[in-house]
Structure formats: C-alpha cells, structure tokens
Amino acid sequence: MDDLTSAQHDELRQKLLALQKELTTLLDVSADSAQPVSLDQPIGRLSRMDAIQLQHMAQANRRGHEIRLLQVQAALAAMDEGEYGDCKKYEEPIGYARLNVRPEAPFCIACQEQSESR
C-alpha cells in the first residue's frame, strides 16, 4: 500500500464494495437464464437451438462475473491484511491509475500483459 494515499485507499475500497454488490446482483438476476433448456418445451428445433445458445452465453457471462467477484473479494481481503495494491507476482506497487480503472486487479500492467500473451 506504499503507493496509495489514505484517501485513494478509501476510494478504492468503496469502488470494490460497489462492484461486489453489482456483481452479486448480476449473478442473482442471471441465475434463471443459465438454467438448462427443457427439452419438453413444445418449440421448434431452431427456437430450441437459439434457447440453448442463449443459455450457453448466459453461463459464460455468469462464469466471468463469478471470477471477477472472487477477485473483488480477494482484493477486499488484501485490504484488510494491508497487502492491497501490490502485484501478486513481484510484490511491487500496482499503481493508482490501474487500480482506479480495475480496483480488483491482482497484477501490474506489465505482468498482466505478460500473462495474456502466453
């Protein structure tokens, strides 16, 4: 946390809490759309294929929301432990600009780019 001021730390905590609430709401709202498509419905083959495709998209969105929620929860836990804002790979400060955009970011930009290029 050496890189963040107390005000920045508080602002980022509020962003994380708001993001946690938003993601929880999205997961609650999307629960029904990710349920398996009933094959007993009297609909045509193309309509059923569309419904299955929508179900797969909803499941993928939910997985993304679940992963991001876990990252938010990990960031909040790191805040409580005084380790928030440090890159998980090299333990260097991530920087306020990146955290302001993505407050749950576990890695600095360089490490994130390196991870994504693999």
C-alpha positions in Angstrom: 0.0 0.0 0.0 3.1 2.3 -0.1 1.9 3.8 -3.4 -1.7 4.7 -2.3 -2.7 7.6 -0.1 -5.3 7.0 2.6 -7.9 8.8 0.6 -7.2 6.7 -2.5 -7.3 3.6 -0.4 -10.7 4.6 0.9 -12.0 5.5 -2.5 -10.9 2.1 -3.9 -12.5 0.3 -1.0 -15.8 2.0 -1.9 -15.4 1.0 -5.5 -14.7 -2.6 -4.6 -17.7 -2.7 -2.3 -20.0 -1.2 -5.0 -18.5 -3.7 -7.6 -19.1 -6.6 -5.2 -22.8 -5.5 -4.8 -23.2 -5.1 -8.6 -21.7 -8.5 -9.4 -23.8 -10.2 -6.7 -26.9 -8.6 -8.2 -25.9 -9.7 -11.7 -25.4 -13.3 -10.6 -28.8 -13.3 -8.8 -30.6 -11.9 -11.8 -28.9 -14.2 -14.3 -29.5 -17.4 -12.4 -32.6 -18.3 -14.3 -31.3 -17.7 -17.8 -28.3 -20.0 -17.2 -30.6 -23.0 -16.3 -30.7 -25.9 -18.7 -33.2 -25.6 -21.6 -36.1 -28.0 -21.1 -36.3 -30.5 -24.0 -40.0 -31.0 -23.1 -41.0 -27.5 -24.4 -43.2 -27.6 -27.5 -41.0 -25.3 -29.6 -39.3 -25.8 -33.0 -35.8 -27.1 -33.5 -34.4 -23.6 -34.4 -36.1 -22.0 -31.4 -34.6 -24.7 -29.1 -31.1 -24.1 -30.7 -31.5 -20.4 -30.0 -32.5 -21.1 -26.5 -29.5 -23.4 -25.9 -27.2 -20.8 -27.4 -28.6 -18.1 -25.1 -28.2 -20.4 -22.2 -24.5 -21.0 -23.1 -23.9 -17.3 -23.4 -25.6 -16.7 -20.0 -23.5 -19.4 -18.4 -20.3 -17.9 -19.8 -21.3 -14.4 -18.6 -22.0 -15.9 -15.1 -18.6 -17.6 -15.0 -17.0 -14.2 -15.9 -19.0 -12.5 -13.1 -18.1 -15.3 -10.6 -14.4 -14.9 -11.4 -14.5 -11.2 -11.1 -16.4 -11.4 -7.8 -13.7 -13.7 -6.4 -11.1 -11.2 -7.4 -13.1 -8.4 -5.7 -13.3 -10.5 -2.6 -9.6 -11.3 -2.7 -8.8 -7.5 -3.1 -11.0 -6.7 -0.1 -9.3 -9.4 1.9 -5.9 -8.0 0.8 -7.0 -4.5 2.0 -7.8 -5.9 5.4 -4.4 -7.6 5.6 -2.6 -4.4 4.4 -1.4 -6.1 1.2 -3.7 -4.3 -1.3 -2.2 -2.6 -4.3 0.9 -4.9 -4.6 1.4 -7.0 -7.7 1.0 -10.7 -6.8 3.9 -11.7 -9.0 6.7 -9.2 -8.0 5.1 -7.5 -5.0 5.7 -4.1 -6.5 3.0 -1.4 -6.2 0.4 -1.7 -9.0 -0.3 2.0 -9.1 -3.4 4.1 -8.5 -4.2 4.7 -12.2 -4.6 1.0 -12.9 -6.5 0.3 -9.6 -8.8 3.2 -10.3 -9.9 1.5 -13.5 -9.8 -2.1 -12.3 -9.7 -2.0 -8.4 -9.6 -5.8 -8.2 -6.5 -6.1 -10.4 -4.1 -8.6 -8.8 -1.2 -7.7 -11.2 0.5 -4.7 -12.5 0.1 -3.9 -16.2 3.4 -5.5 -17.3 2.6 -8.8 -15.5 -0.9 -8.8 -16.8 0.2 -8.3 -20.4 2.9 -11.0 -20.0 0.2 -13.4 -18.7 -2.2 -12.6 -21.5 0.5 -13.0 -24.2 1.1 -16.7 -23.3 
